[in-house]
Amino acid sequence: MKMMTCKELGGACDLEFHGDSFEEVAELSKMHGIEMYRKNDAQHLLAMKKMQELMKDPESMQKWYESKKEEFSALPDCK
């Protein structure tokens, strides 16, 4: 199992997401983002706006995704 934070995934806080795969961690991050959106959290909304800009360019978004996936793969297993 590995861990990445909200900030490491483009978010706004230090909440930790733990998972056995990058996809699992990304899904936890997505659910957290939905919760923060519903709470109208200003810092997370700003981070979401930046991600939306990135998503306008599919090639840039794919590069970002692949780099985060590689970053996850390079992480040591957490306890």
Backbone bond lengths (Angstrom), bond angles and torsions (degrees), N, CA, C in turn:
res aa  C-N    CA-C-N  psi(-1)  N-CA   C-N-CA  omega(-1)  CA-C   N-CA-C  phi
1 M - - - 1.450 - - 1.527 108.15 -
2 K 1.344 115.13 140.13 1.459 121.55 -179.74 1.513 109.00 -125.22
3 M 1.349 115.56 169.35 1.456 120.73 -175.53 1.517 110.62 -137.14
4 M 1.333 114.87 138.30 1.463 121.97 169.95 1.526 107.00 -134.88
5 T 1.330 115.40 151.83 1.458 119.84 179.69 1.516 110.76 -94.96
6 C 1.304 114.31 165.03 1.462 121.60 175.45 1.528 109.63 -53.95
7 K 1.343 117.07 -46.95 1.466 121.15 -180.00 1.517 111.86 -60.78
8 E 1.329 117.42 -41.14 1.465 120.56 -179.73 1.523 111.71 -63.35
9 L 1.319 116.00 -23.71 1.464 121.01 -179.49 1.529 112.08 -100.35
10 G 1.323 116.33 15.39 1.456 120.39 176.72 1.516 114.50 95.34
11 G 1.322 116.96 5.03 1.455 121.31 -178.75 1.518 113.27 -89.11
12 A 1.329 114.97 -156.88 1.458 119.49 -170.22 1.519 115.41 -123.80
13 C 1.335 118.93 1.47 1.460 118.58 -176.01 1.527 110.33 -138.96
14 D 1.311 115.22 179.71 1.460 121.46 -177.09 1.529 113.82 -99.50
15 L 1.329 117.24 15.69 1.459 119.92 177.40 1.524 108.99 -58.68
16 E 1.323 116.39 135.03 1.462 121.63 -177.70 1.523 110.97 -95.65
17 F 1.330 114.67 138.65 1.460 122.11 175.38 1.530 107.09 -116.79
18 H 1.312 116.77 127.66 1.464 122.51 -177.90 1.520 109.36 -113.82
19 G 1.342 115.73 137.17 1.450 119.04 178.25 1.512 111.96 -166.39
20 D 1.315 114.90 166.51 1.462 121.60 178.99 1.520 111.78 -88.61
21 S 1.328 117.10 -14.39 1.466 120.59 178.76 1.525 108.98 -139.90
22 F 1.330 115.12 158.78 1.460 119.06 177.66 1.526 110.13 -62.05
23 E 1.315 116.39 -38.43 1.463 120.42 -179.49 1.539 111.27 -60.39
24 E 1.329 116.21 -38.85 1.462 120.74 178.53 1.534 110.52 -64.87
25 V 1.315 116.52 -44.68 1.461 121.49 179.52 1.534 109.79 -66.07
26 A 1.320 117.03 -41.43 1.466 120.78 179.26 1.528 110.85 -62.11
27 E 1.314 117.24 -38.66 1.469 120.81 178.83 1.528 111.01 -66.76
28 L 1.324 117.33 -40.35 1.467 120.34 176.39 1.529 110.40 -63.04
29 S 1.319 115.75 -40.24 1.465 120.49 178.07 1.531 110.70 -63.77
30 K 1.311 115.87 -40.98 1.471 120.67 178.51 1.528 110.47 -61.42
31 M 1.324 117.00 -45.13 1.467 120.59 179.93 1.540 110.75 -63.43
32 H 1.325 116.43 -38.54 1.458 121.37 176.52 1.531 109.67 -63.21
33 G 1.326 116.11 -42.35 1.466 120.58 178.42 1.519 111.71 -60.61
34 I 1.308 116.62 -41.35 1.472 120.76 177.79 1.525 110.30 -61.95
35 E 1.332 116.02 -43.08 1.464 120.21 178.82 1.534 110.95 -62.54
36 M 1.326 116.41 -43.65 1.469 120.19 -179.18 1.532 111.13 -68.14
37 Y 1.332 116.26 -33.78 1.467 120.70 175.98 1.530 109.68 -63.31
38 R 1.317 115.78 -45.54 1.467 120.45 179.84 1.532 111.80 -63.09
39 K 1.334 115.76 -31.33 1.467 120.70 178.91 1.531 111.51 -84.35
40 N 1.349 115.87 -4.06 1.459 121.82 -179.90 1.530 111.18 58.96
41 D 1.337 116.65 39.89 1.458 122.06 -179.29 1.530 109.78 -71.37
42 A 1.327 116.19 116.28 1.466 121.84 -172.37 1.530 112.95 -59.08
43 Q 1.314 117.97 -44.12 1.465 120.23 -178.59 1.527 111.49 -64.60
44 H 1.313 116.42 -41.64 1.463 119.67 179.11 1.530 111.05 -70.36
45 L 1.306 117.41 -36.00 1.468 119.82 177.75 1.523 110.64 -62.34
46 L 1.322 117.17 -38.90 1.463 121.01 177.41 1.532 110.23 -64.77
47 A 1.324 116.33 -44.05 1.466 120.30 177.86 1.529 110.65 -62.05
48 M 1.334 117.30 -38.99 1.467 121.29 178.69 1.521 110.80 -65.40
49 K 1.313 117.11 -37.13 1.466 120.80 178.43 1.528 109.81 -62.20
50 K 1.332 116.75 -41.69 1.466 120.69 178.25 1.522 110.67 -63.76
51 M 1.327 117.10 -40.84 1.461 120.57 178.74 1.529 111.07 -66.58
52 Q 1.320 116.91 -37.23 1.464 120.53 178.12 1.522 110.51 -62.99
53 E 1.330 116.63 -37.60 1.464 120.05 177.02 1.524 110.30 -64.24
54 L 1.319 116.68 -43.11 1.459 121.75 178.42 1.530 110.63 -61.73
55 M 1.322 116.73 -38.88 1.461 121.56 -177.07 1.525 113.13 -69.58
56 K 1.314 117.61 -14.98 1.473 120.51 177.95 1.520 111.32 -67.11
57 D 1.314 116.71 -23.02 1.466 121.80 178.95 1.525 108.31 -113.72
58 P 1.328 117.18 100.62 1.469 120.21 -175.85 1.530 113.83 -55.03
59 E 1.313 117.70 -36.25 1.467 120.35 -179.93 1.534 110.90 -66.35
60 S 1.324 116.84 -43.96 1.465 120.71 178.19 1.525 110.38 -64.53
61 M 1.316 116.18 -40.15 1.461 120.40 179.52 1.520 110.38 -64.32
62 Q 1.314 117.68 -41.33 1.465 121.59 178.86 1.525 110.51 -64.18
63 K 1.333 117.12 -41.62 1.464 120.74 178.01 1.528 110.21 -63.02
64 W 1.324 117.37 -42.68 1.459 121.51 178.62 1.529 109.49 -60.98
65 Y 1.325 116.41 -47.75 1.465 121.65 -178.78 1.528 110.69 -59.77
66 E 1.310 116.66 -46.93 1.464 120.35 -178.64 1.524 111.14 -64.96
67 S 1.332 117.57 -38.20 1.466 119.88 179.53 1.528 110.69 -66.98
68 K 1.332 118.01 -38.61 1.459 121.03 178.31 1.527 110.75 -69.34
69 K 1.317 116.18 -36.56 1.465 120.60 177.52 1.530 110.35 -64.45
70 E 1.333 116.62 -41.70 1.462 120.82 177.16 1.529 110.66 -65.79
71 E 1.332 116.29 -40.80 1.460 120.79 177.46 1.527 110.29 -59.34
72 F 1.330 116.08 -43.78 1.467 121.04 178.15 1.520 110.41 -61.40
73 S 1.328 116.87 -46.11 1.464 121.26 -177.81 1.530 111.75 -60.94
74 A 1.329 116.79 -32.88 1.458 121.39 -177.60 1.537 112.89 -79.56
75 L 1.316 116.80 -12.89 1.470 120.64 -178.62 1.523 111.33 -69.03
76 P 1.329 116.40 146.09 1.472 118.19 173.75 1.534 108.99 -74.61
77 D 1.321 114.74 157.31 1.466 118.81 174.61 1.523 108.37 -66.03
78 C 1.330 116.12 140.61 1.461 120.15 177.37 1.534 108.61 -96.20
79 K 1.299 113.90 163.11 1.478 119.68 -176.88 1.505 111.71 -77.38
